Amino acid sequence: MEILRHRPHRRIASALFGAPKCHLPYASYIATLPAVRRKPVPKHRSGCPVSVSLEVFGDRWSLLIVRDLMIRGFHSFKEFQESGEGIATNILADRLRRLEATGIIAAEADTVDRRRVSYRLTEKGIDLAPVLLELLLWGARNAETALPCAQIEGMVKHRDEIVSEARRRWKNRDLTPLQVDGEWRLPW
């Protein structure tokens, strides 16, 4: 009990390591460790715009969340989880936090049930509409997908209208999805 009251280990650690920065009260009664200095983490690996963009939203889960917000009209954690992509809950929670931290999405209290969180694209997020459309068209042209050829051709012809419609719905807070159960709801 005397050791705990006077804590001579602090004097020994101070003599060895300098002023203590981090005390471990339950891990050990014989040492206090100094804080470990770390190198500052660079903000971006390079100044290349493609590299910077991929650092922000370059993994598949982040892009699928943006797709679900923009095209499918999903807004809740549960909807993202049940989207059919098989994302684990811990990964989904992490990606939602990352997208929110980078300003691509915003979390708001749900209008119906204030206890729930509803996610929404920000202006920075809706700016990804042309990128997402081009990814969709590239995938449809270069791999076997469920999208019929006629729809691909229509989307190619109406690129600007699709992006404008996505932006209009975002601006007006229109929750009507562009796609329901794999069927596109487009005007042509």
C-alpha positions as CSV (number, residue, x, y, z in Angstrom):
1,M,0.0,0.0,0.0
2,E,2.9,2.3,0.7
3,I,4.1,1.9,-2.9
4,L,0.8,3.0,-4.3
5,R,0.6,6.1,-2.1
6,H,4.1,7.5,-2.8
7,R,4.6,6.0,-6.3
8,P,8.3,5.8,-6.4
9,H,8.1,4.3,-9.9
10,R,7.2,7.7,-11.2
11,R,10.4,9.2,-9.9
12,I,12.4,6.4,-11.5
13,A,10.6,6.7,-14.8
14,S,11.1,10.5,-14.7
15,A,14.8,10.1,-14.1
16,L,15.1,7.5,-17.0
17,F,12.7,9.0,-19.6
18,G,12.1,12.6,-18.6
19,A,8.8,14.0,-17.5
20,P,6.0,11.3,-17.8
21,K,3.5,11.8,-20.5
22,C,1.4,8.7,-20.3
23,H,0.7,6.9,-17.0
24,L,-0.5,3.3,-17.0
25,P,-2.3,3.0,-13.6
26,Y,-3.5,-0.6,-14.1
27,A,-1.2,-2.1,-16.6
28,S,1.9,-1.8,-14.4
29,Y,3.0,-0.2,-11.2
30,I,6.7,-0.1,-12.2
31,A,6.8,2.2,-15.2
32,T,5.3,5.3,-16.7
33,L,5.9,5.5,-20.4
34,P,6.7,8.6,-22.4
35,A,4.4,9.6,-25.2
36,V,5.5,8.2,-28.6
37,R,6.2,10.8,-31.2
38,R,4.8,9.9,-34.6
39,K,5.6,11.3,-38.0
40,P,2.9,13.6,-39.2
41,V,0.7,11.7,-41.7
42,P,0.7,13.4,-45.1
43,K,-2.7,14.6,-46.2
44,H,-2.4,13.0,-49.6
45,R,0.0,10.6,-51.2
46,S,0.6,12.8,-54.2
47,G,-0.8,15.9,-55.7
48,C,-2.4,14.0,-58.6
49,P,-6.2,14.8,-58.8
50,V,-7.0,11.1,-59.6
51,S,-5.0,9.9,-56.6
52,V,-6.6,12.5,-54.3
53,S,-10.1,11.5,-55.6
54,L,-9.5,7.8,-55.0
55,E,-8.3,8.5,-51.5
56,V,-11.6,10.1,-50.8
57,F,-14.1,7.8,-52.4
58,G,-12.1,5.1,-54.3
59,D,-13.2,1.9,-52.6
60,R,-16.2,0.0,-53.9
61,W,-18.3,0.4,-50.8
62,S,-18.1,4.2,-50.8
63,L,-19.1,4.4,-54.4
64,L,-22.0,2.0,-53.9
65,I,-23.3,4.1,-51.0
66,V,-23.2,7.2,-53.2
67,R,-24.9,5.2,-55.9
68,D,-27.6,4.1,-53.5
69,L,-28.2,7.6,-52.3
70,M,-28.2,9.1,-55.8
71,I,-30.0,6.5,-57.9
72,R,-31.9,4.2,-55.6
73,G,-33.1,6.8,-53.2
74,F,-31.8,5.0,-50.1
75,H,-31.2,7.1,-47.0
76,S,-31.0,4.9,-44.0
77,F,-28.4,2.5,-42.6
78,K,-30.9,-0.3,-42.9
79,E,-31.6,0.4,-46.6
80,F,-27.8,0.4,-47.4
81,Q,-27.3,-2.8,-45.4
82,E,-30.2,-4.5,-47.3
83,S,-29.2,-3.3,-50.7
84,G,-28.1,-6.8,-51.8
85,E,-24.4,-6.0,-52.0
86,G,-23.5,-7.9,-48.8
87,I,-21.7,-5.1,-47.0
88,A,-20.8,-5.9,-43.3
89,T,-22.3,-3.6,-40.7
90,N,-18.9,-2.5,-39.4
91,I,-17.7,-1.6,-43.0
92,L,-20.9,0.2,-43.7
93,A,-20.6,2.3,-40.5
94,D,-17.0,3.1,-41.3
95,R,-17.7,4.2,-44.9
96,L,-20.6,6.3,-43.8
97,R,-18.4,8.1,-41.2
98,R,-15.6,8.6,-43.9
99,L,-18.0,9.9,-46.5
100,E,-19.5,12.3,-43.9
101,A,-16.0,13.4,-42.7
102,T,-15.0,14.2,-46.3
103,G,-18.2,16.2,-46.9
104,I,-19.7,13.9,-49.5
105,I,-22.7,13.0,-47.4
106,A,-24.5,14.6,-44.5
107,A,-26.3,12.9,-41.6
108,E,-29.6,14.4,-40.5
109,A,-32.3,13.4,-38.1
110,D,-35.0,11.5,-39.9
111,T,-38.1,13.6,-40.6
112,V,-40.5,10.8,-39.4
113,D,-38.5,9.4,-36.5
114,R,-36.0,11.9,-35.0
115,R,-34.2,9.0,-33.3
116,R,-33.0,7.7,-36.7
117,V,-30.4,9.1,-38.9
118,S,-31.1,9.9,-42.6
119,Y,-28.2,10.3,-45.0
120,R,-28.1,12.8,-47.8
121,L,-25.6,13.8,-50.5
122,T,-24.0,17.2,-50.1
123,E,-23.2,19.4,-53.1
124,K,-19.8,17.8,-53.2
125,G,-21.5,14.4,-53.3
126,I,-24.0,15.3,-56.1
127,D,-21.0,16.5,-58.1
128,L,-20.2,12.8,-58.5
129,A,-23.3,12.2,-60.7
130,P,-21.4,12.4,-64.0
131,V,-18.6,10.2,-62.7
132,L,-21.1,7.6,-61.4
133,L,-23.0,7.6,-64.7
134,E,-19.8,7.1,-66.7
135,L,-18.8,4.2,-64.4
136,L,-22.2,2.7,-65.0
137,L,-22.0,3.0,-68.7
138,W,-18.4,1.8,-68.8
139,G,-19.4,-1.3,-66.8
140,A,-22.4,-2.0,-69.0
141,R,-20.3,-1.7,-72.2
142,N,-17.3,-3.8,-71.0
143,A,-18.8,-6.5,-68.8
144,E,-21.9,-8.6,-68.7
145,T,-24.5,-6.8,-66.6
146,A,-28.2,-6.9,-66.0
147,L,-28.8,-3.6,-67.9
148,P,-30.4,-4.2,-71.3
149,C,-28.7,-2.8,-74.4
150,A,-31.6,-0.5,-75.2
151,Q,-31.3,1.2,-71.8
152,I,-27.6,1.5,-72.2
153,E,-28.1,3.2,-75.6
154,G,-30.8,5.5,-74.1
155,M,-28.5,6.5,-71.2
156,V,-25.6,7.2,-73.6
157,K,-27.9,9.5,-75.7
158,H,-29.4,11.2,-72.6
159,R,-26.3,11.6,-70.4
160,D,-26.9,15.3,-69.7
161,E,-30.6,14.8,-68.9
162,I,-29.8,12.0,-66.4
163,V,-27.3,14.1,-64.6
164,S,-29.6,17.1,-64.6
165,E,-32.5,15.0,-63.2
166,A,-30.3,13.6,-60.4
167,R,-29.2,17.2,-59.5
168,R,-32.8,18.4,-59.7
169,R,-34.0,15.7,-57.4
170,W,-31.2,16.4,-55.0
171,K,-31.8,20.2,-55.0
172,N,-35.6,19.7,-54.4
173,R,-35.0,17.0,-51.8
174,D,-37.1,14.8,-54.0
175,L,-36.7,11.2,-52.7
176,T,-38.1,9.6,-55.8
177,P,-35.4,7.1,-56.9
178,L,-34.1,6.9,-60.5
179,Q,-34.1,3.1,-60.2
180,V,-36.5,0.8,-58.4
181,D,-35.9,-2.9,-58.2
182,G,-33.4,-2.8,-61.1
183,E,-35.9,-0.8,-63.3
184,W,-34.9,2.7,-64.4
185,R,-37.5,5.4,-64.0
186,L,-36.4,7.7,-66.8
187,P,-38.5,9.9,-69.0
188,W,-37.6,8.4,-72.4
